[in-house]
Amino acid sequence: MCFLRRPGASAGWIWWRMLRQVIHRGLQSFFYKLGLFVSRHPVFFLTVPAVLTIIFGFSLLNRFQPDTDLESLVAPSHSLAKIERSLASSLFSLDQSKSQLYSDLHTPGRYGRVILLSKPGGNILHQADVILQIHRAVLEMKVNYKGYNYTFSHLCVLRNQDKKCVLDDIISVLEDLRQAALSNKTTARVQVSYPNTKLKDGRSSFIGHQLGGVMEVPNSKDQRVKSARAIQITYYLQTYGSVTQDLIGEKWESEFCKLMHKMQLDHQDLQLYSLASFSLWKDFHQTSLLARGKILVSLMLILLTATLSSSMKDCLRSKPFLGLLGVLTICISSVTAAGIFFITDGKYNSTLLGIPFFAMGHGTKGVFELLSGWRRTRENLPFKDRVADAYSDVMVSYTMTSSLYFIAFGMGASPFTNIEAVKVFCQNMCVSILLNYFYIFSFFGSCLVFAGQLEQNRYHSIFCCKIPSAEYLDRKPVWFQTMMNDGHQHTSHHETNPYQHHFIQHFLREHYNEWITNIYVKPFVVILYLIYASFSFMGCLQINDGANIINLLASESPSVSYALIQQKYFSNYSPVIGFYIYEPLEYWNGTVQEDLKTLSQGFNTVSWIEQYYQYLRVGNISATNKSDFINILQSSFLKKPEFQHFKNDIIFSKAGDENNIIASRLYLVARTSENTQREAVELLEKLRPLSLIQSIKFIVFNPTFVFMDHYGLSVTMPVLISGFGILLVLILTFFLVIHPLGNFWLILSVTSIELGVLGLMTLWNVDMDCISILCLIYTLNFAIDHCAPLLYTFVLATEHTRTQCIKNSLQEHGTAILQNVSSFLIGLVPLLFVPSNLTFTLFKCLLLAGSCTLLHCFVILPVFLTFFPPSKKHHKKKKRAKRKEREEIECIEIQENPDHVTAV
């Protein structure tokens, strides 16, 4: 190999060029030999993948197991909220206090919850008797387990003071209203205030989450309720941690939901919405059941599209079965990957629904590129050499893009990823990419070998019969000539590539390439890109995190219906935030009292401290020192019936004769709008820093915080790490690829597509949840998969003008890109008909990924590459210099041989 040093070129640059070419030629040589090896042993490479699929396919059927722990899947794995939960639980049992720590959808343990909604214009308080009948039916409901009947009283959470079941205070209010109605009193005499009301036993109770759609009496000082639309009642079950208790609790929840459905039929004047602890998981898993039929329809559409797009009028060179077998290759590789996942004790969850679509989008790209590579080979070569040439031409690029897929999803599966569902998906995707790659060059390569052998022996591509001669066909009817046409009437001795008659290639060469490079079209493309960039930028400024769990549930499920009603009628107040003071504090000190007032300012508080201070003020009792404060608290305040429940909020310790308060808790509730979750996160972000700077040592906790604590950072981290990994690889290989400008243009193109998908999906009301993040990671690779071959072919082209170079690039790779993206987008259509928020998100994101990639490959890049580097002038100068050198050599030869001139 000889390199001539160009004037002005440094020795280092020459060595880099040499290294790049050595690497590239080495890879091409390796894949050429691989293609020869596959073509010489096609049966082996066809059999081994099939056997692997059968083996792992049976394991898929035998070891399938769904993941039922929704918290471990979608909540951040490592968060401060989980540490705070452990600390709070060590002080006060969360199982005993979950009735006070109200949470919308994330209540821990087992429970049954129902919302009773009156007709529009009605008052739910006037139906107290009906509601209490439903309540009694719940209490009397029996669950049979191994011959024993269990009722709510056997399973409920018990109060410490009287060992009775913990029930919502709204039940007491309804009983007072019913008693008033039975004693011929008007309901106005039973005053119900909102959000704090006075109960019959003298307790002040917060009912902001139990009474909804409230209208208050105008100008009422004590916020008396005029009417209300909804009541929410929760039945909490005890959690002992035993398997038996859990099974009984699950059966009780199931019977509870059935009972509510029956009660709905019996009471048409009320609307009942029920929820149990298993409802979220059940409706999360329901997406998979709803999507099974649609995924099969999607597969059929992809098979049909791949088959049609691989067909030609030429019955010899048409490859419909190769398109079909290419899609089946990806299917069996996905089955094998799923089998490996379950053999390694993996558990299925609905987010894994995206893997078949992700794998298909990448795998079919390799299939169509190999088909295009086959079409570019010379027909006069033996079919084994043609397969080797196709491998040499295509597999270098496909290996690079597969490696980047593996790097991106490998980074997503790293310990930096804080959401288990994303990590599991990325791990499974890495296995799928590896198997896709293996199955493409082995199983599909073997299919290509057999198809090439049929073509070389002039067999029909569909019927596998010998194609008659042209003379024989001329004597047959037109329909027979059409079916058996091998293109001989279209082929002339000037035509070197009969595959140019493929309808997509013909359309690109004869129509599209000339149109997109027309000088009058370019200004409109520039305007189009500016519009695209503007909307993308606008969307990127409005990104919302998707901490709301209903984004992952079946859209018509009971959980979603319940959540929407709950959000509409019970979103006036935030979830109840537990405020835990975990160190001894001088509560009798005036400064401490002021600090506590400052911290709870703006909140609706349920606090023993506040009630105790008021008790001291009303009784004109002085408690300015420790002994008086604690003695009055224990001997007087906590003995009163209306204050006895506060015993659960204080931890006393005794050292000798002296009592101390070593920890206590109170509850804070903030006024919120319908966007309760977002405001709850803001409350957490405001309160938590105060615990570091205040003299009072406290933590704040609510079960909702476990799902929302730094969710935005946790969910965006995988795509940031994956993007950084890909960018780093592209930069490190900047001087190891064929041309550095290829990587430069690839980075710009992928960034443009990624930001476009991110911005447009935000404008399409898609939040940043685990599904959309996985789609963004996939978009990075999908863009590279389709832009890289186009860009590298362009930068290496040696034509005189950029326009001619981009035409040649589109002609060489445009067919495969269009085949793959069209198959991918058509395969997404059935997802639109799956009634699930998860599949809606998947459909929107993947549709944007495919559309933006198609827009860049066929509209934006063909125009922009004609404006910007690399310049093609030096190729023109090289050709002129070679032509001049050749002319000079010919002149010298003529001068040295004058007899030849005379003879001429």
Number of C-alpha atoms within 10 A of each C-alpha: 4 5 9 6 11 9 6 6 9 10 11 9 12 15 12 15 18 16 16 18 16 15 15 16 14 12 17 20 18 17 22 22 17 19 26 21 15 25 26 14 13 20 16 13 22 18 13 13 21 16 12 15 21 15 14 20 19 13 18 20 12 12 16 16 14 12 14 17 11 18 17 14 20 24 26 26 18 15 18 15 23 19 13 19 19 14 15 22 14 10 19 19 12 19 19 20 17 18 18 17 21 22 19 18 20 17 18 18 19 21 23 23 19 19 25 20 23 21 13 7 9 16 19 23 23 17 16 19 17 15 21 15 12 17 15 11 15 19 14 13 17 18 20 12 12 5 7 8 12 17 15 20 15 13 19 21 24 19 15 13 10 8 9 12 19 19 17 19 17 21 17 14 21 20 16 19 25 22 16 16 16 11 9 9 13 11 16 12 9 17 17 25 21 20 21 18 23 15 17 13 10 12 15 16 17 21 20 25 24 19 25 28 18 21 15 17 14 10 8 11 8 15 18 21 21 18 20 21 20 26 24 23 21 19 24 27 26 20 18 11 9 8 9 11 15 17 12 17 25 18 15 26 24 18 17 25 20 13 17 22 14 12 17 17 13 10 13 11 14 21 16 22 22 23 25 27 20 20 20 24 18 18 22 28 22 18 25 22 14 15 20 13 13 19 21 13 17 22 23 14 20 26 22 18 21 28 21 17 24 24 20 20 16 22 24 24 26 23 26 22 20 24 26 18 20 30 25 19 24 28 19 21 30 26 21 27 25 27 25 21 23 19 16 9 11 18 15 21 22 20 24 19 20 19 18 19 20 20 22 28 23 26 27 28 25 28 28 26 27 27 22 22 23 23 19 18 19 14 17 8 12 12 25 20 17 26 29 27 25 25 28 23 23 22 27 18 17 23 14 14 22 23 18 22 26 23 19 27 29 21 25 31 25 15 11 13 23 26 25 20 26 25 24 20 23 26 18 22 27 24 20 28 25 16 21 28 20 16 25 22 22 26 28 27 27 25 23 30 24 18 22 24 16 19 21 16 13 18 21 23 26 14 11 14 12 15 20 15 12 15 8 10 16 11 10 10 9 12 9 12 16 14 15 23 22 26 19 11 8 11 13 10 5 6 9 11 13 18 20 16 17 19 16 19 22 15 15 19 18 11 11 18 21 14 13 20 20 13 11 10 12 20 12 11 18 15 11 14 16 12 12 16 18 14 15 23 16 14 21 19 11 12 18 15 18 21 25 14 20 22 23 27 25 27 22 12 19 20 25 22 16 19 17 14 16 20 18 15 22 27 22 22 20 27 28 28 26 23 21 22 21 19 12 15 17 15 18 18 14 11 11 15 15 11 14 15 13 10 15 19 12 12 15 18 21 21 17 22 19 14 16 18 15 12 14 16 11 9 8 9 13 12 17 12 12 16 14 14 19 20 14 17 17 14 10 11 21 17 14 11 11 15 18 13 17 19 18 17 18 18 16 14 12 10 7 6 5 11 15 16 18 16 19 25 24 22 22 21 23 21 15 17 16 17 13 20 21 18 18 23 18 11 16 18 13 11 17 15 11 15 16 12 9 11 11 19 15 21 23 23 23 25 24 25 26 24 22 25 21 21 25 17 13 21 27 20 18 31 23 18 20 27 23 14 19 23 19 12 14 20 15 11 14 16 17 19 20 22 17 17 18 23 21 14 20 22 20 11 22 24 16 19 28 25 19 24 28 27 24 23 25 21 18 12 14 24 22 24 25 29 26 25 21 28 24 27 22 25 26 25 26 26 26 25 25 25 25 23 24 26 27 21 19 24 23 16 18 18 17 16 15 25 22 19 22 25 20 19 22 26 22 22 22 24 23 27 25 20 21 27 23 18 26 26 21 16 26 23 17 19 21 15 12 23 18 26 20 27 29 19 25 23 23 21 27 26 20 21 27 22 17 21 29 20 14 21 24 19 18 20 19 26 24 15 19 18 13 9 12 16 14 19 14 11 15 14 12 12 15 12 12 12 12 12 12 11 12 12 12 12 12 10 12 13 12 11 11 11 10 11 10 7 6 6
